[in-house]
């Protein structure tokens, strides 16, 4: 689902549902991240846009200190409670690009499905300044794609988007060239040792589960409530009409870059 600038405020309205419905990330992704930059007690990490905490636990389990930055107050409160047993975890509420006093000397700064909300030049330059020499920046995200096994269902849903969200672009499957080009951005801001990885998975939903997921997307949250209700009812009816299930084909990407020593 492509991001629309200016809608990042919407997620915090659905913090509990977002935390419940949005997927986490694959173990292979964390294995590659931690092979690139090992973490342990005494090291320091910062997460940009913690959301519902989908990408936090594997980092906290290394024993490092983790500071999270989160725009939404509801998400901040949710994660403080969720990770209360970790004494070296803290949350700062506000926009990463606007917050002062976050400190420097981080071993790792990372962002999961959130860095696209930050203006590129501001975000990369601030991350670079906050990392210690040799520190790493990891950027990763999940990119869902339509049900390949049910083309009639995908077509029916696309027709509903044309009615209820005219002008919305049909998604395309994220691929190697996309990850390569995203990884190259870091080189413009002084980062080196740049690499990227792709991972695949599928997720299958009932009609009810799928519309609950859609209710966590920024542009869907921003719809008029009555329009959104009718839209979701028709999507659910389409799913039931074509067998009662829908499968998303996810591509996860990980981009890694290092601040030179």
N, C-alpha and C positions, 0 to 999 in steps of 0.2 A: 504494500500500500504506500504510494508516494506521499511524502510529507508536504503540507501546505504551510508556507511561512505565516506566522502569526497565530497559529492554532495550538501552539504548545501548551497554552493555559487550559485546554479542554481536558487533558488527561487527569489532572488532579481532581476534577469533579467525579471521576469514576475510579478512585484510587483502589478501593477494595476489589471491585470487579476486574480492574486491570491486573492487579496482583494475582488474582485467581486464574484469569483466562490467558494472559500472555505467557508464551512458552519460555523456558529457560534455554540454556545453550548446551551443546554436546560436550561430553568429557574429552573428546579428541581435541576440541578447540582449546580447552584449558591446558591440556597436555602440551600442545604446541606453544601456547603463551608462556607457560612456566618453564619450558625448555629454553626458550629465548631469554627469559629474565627470571631466574629462580628467586623465590621469595621465602623468607623464614623470619622467626622472631627477631626484632631489632630493625627490620626493614620497614619502609614507609610507602604506602600506596594511596592514591586518590582516585575516586570514581566520579565521573562527570555524568549526572543524570541517573541517579540510582533507581528512580521509578519505584516499582514494587519489590525491588531487591532480587530480581531474577538472576543477576550476574555477580552477586556479592559473596555468597557462601563459600565457593571454592577459593576465593582470595582470602577471606577471613580464616579459613581452615589451615592456611599456611602458617598462621601465627603472627603475621605482620600486622602493623597498625594501619587501619583503613579509615580515611576521612572521605565522606560522601558529600557531594554537592547536589542539591535538588531544588528545582524551581518551586515545586508545589509543597505547601505546608502539610496537606493531608498525607502525601507520600512520605514526607520527612518524619511525621509522627508514626506512621505505620512501620517504617524501617527501624526507628529507634526501639520500638517494642519488639519487632521481629528478631532483632539481633542484640537484644539487651544482655545476653549472656557473654558477649564478647567485650571485655573491658577496654580494648584499644580501638573500638569503633565509635565514630561520631558522625553527625550530620550537620552540615551548614545549609540553611535554607536561603535560596536566592539563585539568580542566574550566574553561571560560571563566569561569563564575560564581564559581569558587573561587580562581583564580590571581591573585596580586598581582604588582606590578612590571612590568606590561605597558606602562606609560607612557601618555602622552596626546599630543595634537597630531596625530592621524591625519587624513589627507585623506580616506581611504576605509576603512570597515569593512564587510565583507560576509560573508555566510554562504550556502552552497549546500546545500540539503537537510539542514541541521543545526540551524537555530535553534529548531525546534519542540521540541528536547530541553531547552531552557533555560526556566526559569520566566519568564513574560512580563515581569513588572515588574522582576525582577532583570536580565534581559538587556537590555531597552531602556534602562533607566536607566544601566547600566554603559557601553553603547555611546555614549550621549549624552555622558556625562562624558569619555570617551576621545577623542572627535572634536574637532578644532579648529573654531572658528566658521566656518561655510560648508562644513564637511566633510559627507560623504554616507554614509548607511547603505543598503546594497543587500541585499535578501533575495530569494533565488530558489530554485526547486525544480522537480523533474520529477514529474509525476503520471500514471502509466500507467493505461490503461483497457483493458478486455477487448476481445477480437477482435470487432469489429462485423460483419465479413464472414463469420464462422463461428458463428452463434448456437447451433447444436447443440453445438459444442465448448465454448463458454462455459458452457452449461447443464451439460454433463457435468463440467466442472472445478468448478463451483459445488457440484454434488452431492458431489464428493470432499471439498471443504472442510467440508461439513456433517458428514461422517464423521470426518475427521482433525483438523479444527480447529473443533469445534462452538462456536457463539457468535461466530465471526468475521463481521464485517459485509461484505456485498457492496459492492464499491467502486462509486462513482458518478463520472461524468465531471466533472472539475474545469472550472469555467466563469468567466465574467466577474464574476459577483456574488461568487464566492469570492475572486478576486484583489482586487476592490474592498474587500471587508470586511477582508481581511488588510492591505491598504495603509493603511487607516484607523487601525489599531492604533497606528501611530507617532505620530499626532496626539495621543494621550492622554499622551504623554511629552515633549511640547515640540517635536517635529519639525514642519517646515513643507515647502512645495514638494513635496507628496506626489503621486506618480504611479505607474501600474502598466501592465504590458504582458503580453500573452499570445502564445504561439508554439505551433505544432502540428508534429508529425512522426509517422511510424510506424516501428516496428522489427519485423522478422520473424525468427523463431527456428525452428530445428529442435527436436525434442523434447529432445535432449540439451542444447542451448544454453539452452532455456527453464528447465529444471530447474536448470541451473548458475546462472542468474540468481536463481531463487527461493532458492537456497542462500546468497544474500547479504542476505536480508531478516531483520530482527531476530527477529520472532516465529517464523519458520521455523527459524532457527539454534537457537532455544531449545527446539525439540521434542526429545523423546527420539530418539536417533540411529536406532533401529530403526523407530520410527513414521515418522520423516522419510524413511527409505529406502523403505518401502512406499508412502508418500504420493507421493513423486516418481516411483516406478515406475508407479503408476497414472495419474498426470498424463501421463507420457511415452506410455503406452499409449493414452490418450485422444487425444492429439495425432496419433499415428500412425494411429489409427482414422479420423480425420477429415482425412486428407490429408498428414500429416507436417510441417505448419508451423502456427505461431501468430503472429499479428500483434498487437502492442500499439499502441494509439493514445495517444500522449503529448501532454499539455498542459504546457508550461513557463510558469511565471509569474515575473515580475520586479516587485518593489516597491521604490520608491526614495523616500528622504526626506532632508531636509537639516537640519542643526543651524543655527539662525539666526546671522547675523553679529552 
